Amino acid sequence: MLFSIGFFALYFPLFLALLWLWAFRKKQISPAPLTFPKISILIAARNEEEHILTCLAAIDRLNYPKDQLQVLVGDDRSTDATAQKVKAWQKDHSYVTCISVTHDLPGTKGKANVLAQLAHHATGEFFFITDADIEVPPTWVTALLQQVQPHTGIVTGITTTKGHRLFDRLQALDWLYNLGLMQVVADRGVPVSTMGNNMLVTREAYQAAGGFENIPFSVTEDVQLFREVIVKGFGTSHVYAAEALALSLPAPNFFALLHQRRRWMRGSVKLPWYMLLLFVVHASYYPVWLPFFLHSSLAFMGAIFLAKLLLQSCFVYICARRVNWKTSVWDILLLEPYLLFTSLILILGFFLPFKIKWKGRYY
């Protein structure tokens, strides 16, 4: 009982502080780039025949000179028509190159291996990394470039999911919510994390870190690269704006969501301690709240529940507004049972002894 009261005494002031910082956050205004440096977009693709052309079409709509653009698609031993589709596309888009990845570099595998090999072919000053099932906005490149300062190593955009099912819409709000929490911390000028489907890494920082082939392998290769870049003394930046909002495919079912989040949870243990503490405190709400039910009145329990729901709903509403994301009050309210269900199942699933499935491979 005393532990629960102590936890809530920490939880609610912390949440109020985050909400206040988020609500009164000043919009970052950065000058538009005066020049257009050569950039390379790296895309790892494995059995993406259904999505790769949507991804490439979005890149073709970028507001960026095509003669300063290099797009490298690494076909990671696909068994479908991914490579054929990319090669057909590149006939009319000379800035696109399909590279067949037929072996693993020592110490790497999966996406990290593909990106490592693509980086060997990259000629740009900046490497933009995204996934084959992602749609980037036309302003993506310039929005991230605007955040680059002389000491910057990595800039991270924002991603959410598309789709019309309730399950899809709740995943979208979940992404926006968690990235909003990260942005509040990042606004304090400290390193947070990055996302491998929406990031920029400077060539200088990537090479200083040694590249994916020279850093410890991780199933969350983006977080691992982030750590190594920070160790080398580079700074980071985040962009929470519609201009940097990329769209991903939602997990099609709960089983796929479980694998996705288990992979993320494995990477989360490598986050800076303050981010790990923030997520642990946030995720501990229901494990503390439910046992508290045994020692308190229903009215008191309901008041605590409603207080959390109110703070969270306000935070999520601001998240959606900041990126012009259309949602409804009902979806914001239904996010709470979604988070309750997924949090409890994922905590249990994290300790289950089965491997993580990702892009057709097990880790």
Disulfide bonds with the S-S distance in Angstrom:
none
